[in-house]
Amino acid sequence: MKHPPIVSREDWLDARKALLEKEKAFTRERDALSAARRDLPLVLVKKNYVFDAEDGRKSLADLFGPHPQLAVYHFMFGENWQEGCPSCSFWADNYDRLDTHLAARDTRLIAVSNAPLETLQAYKNRMGWTFDWVSTAGNGFGVDFGVTFPDKKDPTGRGYNYSGNDTVHSEELPGVSTFLKLADGRVGHSYSTYGRGLDILNMAYNILDLTPMGRQEDDLPYPQAWVRRRDMYGVVDA
């Protein structure tokens, strides 16, 4: 197995201190980036989206609950799919038990998908998740926020991750969007991120990035080719 060079503790400490300076610079840059993200302007959401939730039909404003902030995870789960995306399931394993912590900072996290509510609930039960999950019920939310592409085409013209490409490789792709409810009840869209912008939400990847072997994806046909739904590791593919 290939590994980094073996050195004395003194040489390791010198190398570690040099890396620490880079880590500190990265942290300062990340804090500045987070501040710039918070300063993004809002665009009002004027379309009347209605979602299917466990306790009935809900508007986008309703999804906030008592909180002024809403974070939406766009979970890849097409209208006719029987299972959620393995990679989105990998990410979703990080979301359970966060609700109390987020509520303490005036925020609600919710997953949104195109599949019918009963399909989402069955998969949620299979995976043992407890986070809130609603169905778009065909309201166009996924298309408008850049994660659903009928016939692998983007009718908005923006392209996935603001690429401008009107053709994508899948009818569903992942993302996160954040919203702020104003004092008068209006909802503003503050931020969306896609692709590698979602890495920060995946604790397993963040842990692997601390290790000598890292993510071990360089020789795979595509990143995450190794990922399985949590209950499918060790199961031989048919």
JOTA-V85307 format. One record per residue. N is the residue number from 0. SS is DSSP state (@ for helix, = for strand, . for the rest). PSI is psi in whole degrees, -180 to 180 (* if undefined). NEAR is the number of other ideal C-beta (glycine too) atoms within 8 Angstrom. Layout:
BEGIN
n: (N/N)
ss: (SS/SS)
psi: (PSI/PSI)
near: (NEAR/NEAR)
END
This chain:
BEGIN
n: (0/1/2/3/4/5/6/7/8/9/10/11/12/13/14/15/16/17/18/19/20/21/22/23/24/25/26/27/28/29/30/31/32/33/34/35/36/37/38/39/40/41/42/43/44/45/46/47/48/49/50/51/52/53/54/55/56/57/58/59/60/61/62/63/64/65/66/67/68/69/70/71/72/73/74/75/76/77/78/79/80/81/82/83/84/85/86/87/88/89/90/91/92/93/94/95/96/97/98/99/100/101/102/103/104/105/106/107/108/109/110/111/112/113/114/115/116/117/118/119/120/121/122/123/124/125/126/127/128/129/130/131/132/133/134/135/136/137/138/139/140/141/142/143/144/145/146/147/148/149/150/151/152/153/154/155/156/157/158/159/160/161/162/163/164/165/166/167/168/169/170/171/172/173/174/175/176/177/178/179/180/181/182/183/184/185/186/187/188/189/190/191/192/193/194/195/196/197/198/199/200/201/202/203/204/205/206/207/208/209/210/211/212/213/214/215/216/217/218/219/220/221/222/223/224/225/226/227/228/229/230/231/232/233/234/235/236/237)
ss: (././././././././@/@/@/@/@/@/@/@/@/@/@/@/@/@/@/@/@/@/@/@/@/@/@/@/@/@/@/@/@/@/././././=/=/./././././=/=/=/=/././=/=/=/=/./@/@/@/@/././././=/=/=/=/=/=/./././././././././././@/@/@/@/@/@/@/././././././@/@/@/@/@/./././=/=/=/=/=/=/=/./././@/@/@/@/@/@/@/@/@/@/@/./././././=/=/=/./././././@/@/@/@/./././=/./@/@/@/=/././././././@/@/@/././././=/././././=/././=/=/=/=/=/=/=/./././././=/=/=/=/=/=/=/=/@/@/@/@/@/@/@/./@/@/@/@/@/@/./././././././././././././././././././././././././././././.)
psi: (130/139/164/163/151/127/178/162/-37/-45/-38/-42/-39/-45/-39/-40/-37/-42/-36/-38/-40/-39/-41/-41/-40/-41/-43/-41/-38/-40/-40/-39/-41/-39/-42/-37/-43/-28/0/144/163/148/129/138/110/-16/141/81/136/130/155/120/167/-31/28/-174/137/142/169/-42/-35/-31/-19/-24/-138/5/152/-14/143/129/125/123/118/96/126/105/92/162/-35/9/149/-16/152/160/134/-41/-42/-34/-37/-46/-43/-25/-14/-7/-16/148/16/-15/-42/-42/-45/-39/-33/-19/29/35/144/137/134/144/143/133/165/-20/155/153/-43/-33/-42/-42/-39/-42/-39/-43/-41/-42/-8/24/156/-7/159/139/128/160/141/-20/35/24/0/4/-45/-39/-48/-29/22/29/-9/131/91/130/27/30/148/106/-15/-22/-4/-33/155/134/37/30/-21/-3/127/-2/133/173/-5/154/-18/138/158/162/173/136/144/148/154/130/123/168/-29/6/-10/152/130/138/123/-34/146/147/154/173/-131/-14/-15/-9/-37/-20/-5/105/-36/-44/-41/-35/-45/-33/-13/-10/159/-36/-15/-146/-16/44/-6/-34/7/158/-27/153/145/13/-22/-16/135/159/148/-31/12/-1/134/-7/127/130/139/*)
near: (2/2/5/4/3/4/6/5/5/6/8/9/8/8/9/8/8/8/8/8/8/8/8/8/8/8/8/8/8/8/8/8/8/8/8/8/8/6/5/8/3/8/6/8/10/3/6/4/11/8/16/9/13/5/4/4/7/12/9/12/8/8/14/13/6/3/11/6/13/15/13/14/16/14/13/14/15/9/7/4/9/3/6/16/10/11/10/13/12/13/13/14/11/9/11/8/5/9/10/7/7/11/10/6/7/7/10/14/14/13/13/14/15/11/13/9/11/6/11/15/10/8/12/9/7/7/13/5/10/5/12/10/12/15/13/13/10/6/8/9/11/13/10/8/12/14/12/8/13/8/5/9/9/13/6/7/7/7/12/12/8/6/6/7/8/7/6/11/3/8/8/13/12/15/13/14/11/12/15/11/13/8/3/4/7/7/13/12/13/8/8/10/8/13/7/4/9/13/8/6/8/11/6/9/9/10/8/11/8/5/7/5/5/7/7/9/9/4/4/10/3/5/6/10/8/7/7/8/10/9/6/8/6/3/6/3/3/2)
END
